[in-house]
Amino acid sequence: MTRLMTALLALALFVPAMAFAQNSDHPDSKAQAQQQLENQAAENNVDGFNTSPHHTMKGVVGKDGKTLDSHNTIWTVSNPNTLKNYENKTVTVKFQFNTGNNTIKVNKVESSQ
């Protein structure tokens, strides 16, 4: 009889333990979800450059080729060699933001004139 009672007690403790282990609100699930969010954020930000689709902007290149003036906002260009033949000209650029130092990286330049 004691073996039967011990077996029933073990079964009674085992079933809720298994149900708890399968609970989706388990702390490990939340940690995994948080890790996935952090991984996504890391993919979207490589060396300070936002790797999301390129943005487009129209503006006037500064006389040194290191700046772009668009709608009274002056942007510093992290790769000024891309603009060196466009000084004082209006251009349309495809670019990425560098959130690390508030600059833009120009990927494509089209003359607007």
C-alpha positions, 0 to 999 in steps of 0.5 A, a space after each residue: 500500500 505504501 508503494 502505491 501511495 508513494 507512486 501516486 504522490 510522485 505522479 501528483 508532483 510530476 504532472 504539475 512540474 511538467 506543465 510548469 516547464 511547458 509554460 510560455 511565460 517561463 523566464 527563459 522564454 522571455 530571455 530568448 525573446 529579449 535576446 532576439 530583439 537585441 540581435 535584430 537591433 544589432 543587425 540594424 546598426 553596424 559600426 554606427 551606420 543604420 543598415 536599413 534601406 537607403 534614404 534619399 535627399 536633395 541638397 547643395 554640396 559645400 565648396 569643400 565637398 565635405 558637407 551637404 546643405 538640405 532644407 537649411 540643415 547642414 550634414 557632414 559627409 563621412 565619405 567626401 570623395 563621393 562628392 568631390 566633383 559636385 562642389 556648389 552643385 545641387 545633387 540628389 544623394 542616396 545615403 545612410 545615417 551614421 548614428 555614432 557621430 551624426 554624419 551621413 555616408 553617401 552611397 550614390 550621387 545624381 546631379 540635379 542640374 
